[in-house]
Amino acid sequence: MSNILPKQEDSQVYDEWNFNVWSDSGDWCRQCRKEKNKLVFDDQIKTTKCTQCGHVETYTDRDWAILQAKRYVTHHYMPGKYYFAHLSKEEIFQKYLREYNHNDWSSWLIHDYVLAKMKDDRTVQDKLLETAKLVVEKMSYDSTTWKTLFEKMNAKDPEMFHQVPQIIYEFVEKKFQETAPKEEFTAMLEGYASTLTSVYSYSRWKGDRVTCWVSSEIIKLCDTDDYSIGFYTKLFGCDPILEGFQDDLLAGKKRDINIKDTYIQWQLNLADKFLQQQSILGATQAAYEALTAKLGIHALWPPTKILPFDIKTVEKVATIVNEPELFRFYNTALSLDAIDPAKACHYAKLFIDKIKKILPEITPIEQELKKQTVYIT
């Protein structure tokens, strides 16, 4: 399976504002579960309709408001995207004058400026600096406060980077509090954190370290003392793509990231972590995904093109790499998981160690096919 989508899908794949591109199954039709189906939202009658199978989902007023709030915060506060995108300094000033209060507008100015600093985007930084000067001039403000603000944002202080996820989170929190009853607020935050994991995966596939970091930091702020938040935090904490991220920014260092190699290492890191926690299923699945990614039969995106993790598929993969012991270790580990955790961990470790050993020797299937084609020719 290729990790590259067909050319005819390029316009959709590279449009991050298209919800279905980076979304996981939570936004698909509940009836047919087809990937990338474009649900039609009708605000008048509060329904969604699947363009493929025609299934209609009807919502109560409250559920519809919650659904739209979830979609709103993801679209309008997309991690890694400028809030004042594609606007001139005059247009941004008009938003200050007519649409936003001083604090909200200033927050988004800070968000966009610091984000531009993270991306080393001088064009946006200069535009926002000129916008601030325009506000001072038109509103007859004291320029001292604004100068101090930009000095702080330009300082080599890693804490300044945290302004970006913090500002997004505060607006998300406000939107949810306005929309949902108090007892449902926690569930909405957890749902939002889950959505951000999909944004993270998509951004990772694109090699966008900035969006990955921002997404993971927002998830940390969605701390509801629930297991899922801790899980997501630990999940991304193992990812090599985020190693030294803030230090690299301060040093102006641009690191070349091999998406596939770092993904494989990420899964191996997770396998070791899950094994320490005696999570046999998690440990073996992570190691298995490292193996299938190296083979080239596990697509890094989208989630719908991931090879299933089940006993039959694992057996087939073990056959592909000509390692029958691999299947035996896996099968024994899962069989013992419920009755003898210690032995299950032992066999899971054998499974993981075996994969680590054979990974350097594996030729991806795509390369193997190219060699065969050359040979036949």
C-alpha positions in Angstrom: 0.0 0.0 0.0 1.4 3.3 -1.0 1.9 6.1 1.5 1.2 8.6 -1.3 -2.4 9.3 -2.2 -3.4 9.6 -5.9 -2.8 12.9 -7.7 -6.5 13.5 -8.2 -6.9 13.8 -4.4 -4.1 16.4 -4.0 -6.5 19.3 -3.8 -8.4 17.7 -1.0 -5.4 16.3 0.8 -3.6 19.6 1.0 -6.7 21.6 2.1 -6.4 21.4 5.9 -9.6 23.3 6.3 -11.5 20.3 4.7 -12.7 18.6 7.9 -12.9 15.2 6.4 -9.3 15.2 5.2 -7.7 15.0 8.7 -10.7 13.9 10.7 -11.0 10.4 12.0 -14.1 8.3 11.9 -16.0 10.5 14.4 -17.1 12.7 11.4 -18.1 10.0 9.1 -21.5 8.6 8.3 -22.6 6.3 11.2 -24.5 4.1 8.8 -22.1 3.3 6.0 -18.8 4.4 7.7 -17.3 5.3 4.3 -14.1 7.3 4.6 -14.1 10.9 3.5 -17.8 11.0 3.0 -18.9 14.6 3.0 -21.7 15.0 5.4 -24.2 17.7 4.6 -25.2 19.8 7.6 -28.6 21.4 7.6 -28.9 24.0 10.4 -32.6 24.6 9.8 -33.8 21.1 10.6 -30.7 20.1 12.6 -29.7 17.1 10.6 -26.7 15.6 8.8 -27.1 13.7 5.6 -24.6 11.3 4.0 -23.8 12.0 0.4 -23.1 8.4 -0.3 -25.8 6.3 1.3 -28.4 9.0 2.1 -28.5 8.3 5.8 -30.0 11.2 7.8 -29.1 11.8 11.4 -31.4 14.1 13.4 -30.2 16.0 16.5 -32.0 17.7 19.4 -31.4 21.5 19.8 -28.8 20.9 22.5 -27.0 18.1 20.7 -26.9 20.2 17.5 -25.4 23.2 19.3 -22.8 21.0 20.9 -21.9 19.4 17.6 -21.6 22.7 15.9 -19.5 24.1 18.7 -17.1 21.2 18.4 -16.8 21.7 14.6 -16.5 25.5 15.1 -13.5 25.4 17.4 -11.7 23.0 15.2 -12.2 24.9 12.1 -11.7 28.5 13.4 -9.0 27.7 15.9 -7.0 25.2 13.8 -3.6 24.5 15.5 -0.7 25.8 13.5 -2.9 28.2 11.4 -2.9 32.0 11.6 -6.1 33.4 12.9 -5.8 36.5 10.8 -4.9 34.5 7.7 -4.7 36.2 4.3 -5.8 39.6 5.8 -4.0 42.9 5.1 -2.9 45.1 8.0 -5.9 47.4 7.1 -8.3 44.5 7.3 -6.9 43.3 10.6 -7.2 46.8 12.0 -10.9 46.9 10.9 -11.5 43.7 12.9 -10.0 45.5 15.9 -12.3 48.5 15.2 -15.6 46.7 14.5 -15.5 43.1 15.6 -13.4 42.4 18.6 -12.8 43.8 22.0 -9.2 44.9 22.8 -8.2 41.8 24.8 -9.5 39.2 22.3 -8.0 41.0 19.3 -4.7 41.4 21.1 -4.7 37.7 22.0 -5.0 36.7 18.4 -2.3 39.2 17.4 0.0 37.6 19.9 -1.0 34.1 18.7 -0.2 34.9 15.1 3.0 36.8 15.8 4.5 34.0 18.0 3.3 31.4 15.6 5.0 33.2 12.8 8.1 33.4 14.9 7.9 29.6 15.4 7.6 29.2 11.6 10.4 31.7 10.9 7.8 33.7 8.9 9.2 37.2 8.8 6.5 38.4 6.3 3.7 37.7 8.8 5.7 39.1 11.7 6.4 42.3 9.8 2.7 42.7 8.8 1.5 42.3 12.4 4.1 44.8 13.7 2.8 47.3 11.1 -0.7 46.5 12.1 0.1 47.3 15.7 1.6 50.6 14.6 -1.5 51.4 12.7 -3.7 50.8 15.7 -1.5 53.0 17.8 -1.7 55.7 15.2 -5.4 55.5 14.4 -6.5 55.2 18.1 -3.9 57.6 19.5 -2.6 55.1 21.9 0.6 55.3 23.9 3.1 53.2 21.9 5.2 52.2 25.0 2.9 49.3 25.8 3.0 47.9 22.3 6.7 48.2 22.1 7.1 46.3 25.4 4.7 43.6 24.0 6.8 43.0 20.9 10.0 43.0 22.8 8.7 40.2 25.0 7.5 38.3 21.9 10.9 38.7 20.3 12.9 37.7 23.4 14.6 34.2 23.4 12.2 32.8 26.0 10.8 29.3 25.4 7.8 30.2 27.6 6.6 32.6 24.9 5.9 29.7 22.6 3.3 28.5 25.0 1.2 31.6 24.3 0.1 29.9 21.1 -1.6 26.8 22.6 -2.7 28.7 25.6 -4.6 31.3 23.6 -6.3 28.7 21.5 -7.3 26.7 24.5 -8.8 29.7 26.3 -11.1 30.5 23.3 -12.1 26.8 23.0 -12.9 26.7 26.7 -15.0 29.8 26.4 -16.9 28.5 23.4 -17.7 25.2 25.1 -18.7 27.0 28.3 -21.2 29.1 26.4 -22.6 26.1 24.5 -22.8 23.1 26.8 -24.3 22.5 30.2 -21.7 22.4 33.0 -22.0 18.6 33.4 -21.1 18.1 29.7 -18.1 20.4 29.6 -15.6 17.7 30.5 -16.9 15.4 27.8 -16.6 18.1 25.3 -13.0 18.8 26.2 -12.2 15.1 26.0 -13.8 14.9 22.6 -11.8 18.0 21.5 -8.6 16.3 22.7 -9.5 13.2 20.7 -10.0 15.3 17.6 -6.6 17.0 18.1 -4.9 13.6 18.0 -6.2 13.2 14.4 -4.9 16.8 13.6 -1.6 15.7 15.1 -1.4 12.6 13.0 -2.2 14.5 9.8 0.3 17.2 10.6 2.9 14.6 11.4 2.3 13.0 8.0 2.9 16.5 6.4 6.1 16.9 8.4 4.7 19.9 10.3 6.5 19.9 13.6 5.0 23.3 14.7 1.4 22.1 14.4 2.3 18.8 16.1 3.8 20.6 19.0 0.9 23.1 19.3 -1.7 20.3 19.1 0.1 18.2 21.8 0.4 21.3 24.1 -3.3 22.1 23.7 -4.1 18.5 24.7 -2.1 19.0 27.9 -4.2 22.0 28.7 -7.4 19.9 28.3 -6.5 18.3 31.6 -9.7 16.7 33.0 -8.0 14.2 35.3 -9.3 11.6 32.9 -7.1 8.7 31.7 -7.5 9.6 28.1 -5.7 13.0 28.5 -2.8 11.4 30.3 -2.7 8.7 27.6 -2.5 11.3 24.8 0.2 13.3 26.6 2.3 10.2 27.0 1.6 9.1 23.5 3.1 12.2 21.9 5.8 12.4 24.5 7.4 9.4 22.9 7.5 10.9 19.4 11.0 11.7 18.1 9.6 14.5 15.9 9.1 16.6 19.0 12.5 16.0 20.6 14.3 19.3 21.2 11.6 21.3 19.5 11.8 24.4 21.6 15.6 24.3 21.7 15.7 24.1 17.9 13.4 27.1 17.6 15.5 29.2 19.9 18.7 28.2 18.1 17.1 28.8 14.7 17.9 25.2 13.8 15.9 23.5 11.1 15.9 19.8 11.6 15.4 17.4 8.6 12.7 14.9 9.7 12.3 11.6 8.0 8.6 11.0 8.5 8.7 7.2 8.0 11.8 6.5 10.1 10.7 8.7 13.0 7.3 7.1 12.9 8.9 3.6 13.2 11.0 4.8 16.1 8.0 6.4 17.7 6.1 3.1 17.6 9.1 1.2 19.1 9.3 3.8 21.9 5.6 3.3 22.5 6.0 -0.5 22.5 8.7 -0.3 25.2 6.5 2.1 27.3 3.4 -0.1 27.0 5.4 -3.1 28.0 6.6 -1.3 31.1 2.9 -0.7 31.9 2.2 -4.4 31.2 -0.2 -3.4 28.4 0.4 -6.4 26.2 -2.0 -5.4 23.5 -0.7 -1.9 23.3 3.0 -3.1 23.3 2.5 -5.7 20.6 0.4 -3.4 18.4 2.9 -0.6 18.5 5.8 -2.9 17.5 3.6 -4.5 14.8 2.9 -1.0 13.3 6.6 -0.2 13.3 7.1 -3.4 11.3 4.3 -2.8 8.8 5.3 0.8 8.3 8.9 -0.4 7.5 7.4 -2.9 5.0 5.3 -0.1 3.4 2.0 -1.9 3.9 0.9 0.5 6.7 0.0 3.9 5.4 1.0 6.8 7.7 -2.1 8.6 6.7 -5.1 8.5 6.6 -6.1 6.3 9.6 -8.5 4.4 7.4 -5.6 2.9 5.4 -3.9 1.3 8.4 -3.5 -2.5 8.2 -5.7 -4.3 10.6 -4.2 -5.6 13.8 -5.7 -9.1 14.2 -4.4 -12.6 14.5 -4.8 -13.5 10.8 -3.1 -10.3 9.6 -0.2 -10.7 12.0 0.3 -14.3 10.8 0.4 -13.1 7.2 2.9 -10.4 8.0 5.1 -12.9 9.8 5.0 -15.0 6.7 5.9 -12.0 4.5 9.1 -11.4 6.5 9.7 -15.2 6.8 9.8 -15.1 10.6 7.3 -17.7 11.9 8.6 -17.2 15.5 7.2 -13.7 15.3 3.7 -15.0 15.1 4.3 -17.5 17.9 5.6 -14.8 20.3 2.6 -12.6 19.5 0.0 -15.4 19.8 1.5 -16.7 23.1 1.7 -13.2 24.6 -2.0 -12.4 23.9 -3.1 -15.9 25.0 -1.4 -15.5 28.4 -2.4 -11.9 28.9 -5.4 -12.7 31.1 -4.0 -15.7 32.9 -0.3 -15.1 33.4 0.7 -11.4 33.0 4.4 -12.1 33.8 4.7 -14.7 31.0 2.7 -12.6 28.7 5.2 -9.7 29.2 8.0 -12.1 28.5 6.6 -13.2 25.2 5.6 -9.6 24.3 9.2 -8.6 24.9 10.4 -11.4 22.6 8.0 -10.2 20.0 9.3 -6.6 20.3 12.9 -7.5 20.4 12.5 -9.7 17.3 11.0 -6.9 15.4 13.8 -4.5 16.4 16.3 -7.1 15.2 14.8 -7.7 11.8 13.8 -4.1 11.0 17.3 -3.1 9.6 17.2 -6.1 7.3 13.8 -5.4 5.8 13.5 -4.0 2.3 10.2 -2.1 1.9 7.7 -3.8 -0.4 7.6 -0.9 -2.8 11.4 -1.1 -3.3 11.2 -4.8 -3.8 8.6 -4.4 -6.5 10.8 -1.9 -8.3 13.7 -4.3 -8.2 11.5 -7.1 -9.6 10.3 -4.8 -12.4 13.9 -3.9 -13.3 14.8 -7.6 -13.3 11.9 -8.6 -15.5 12.7 -5.8 -17.9 
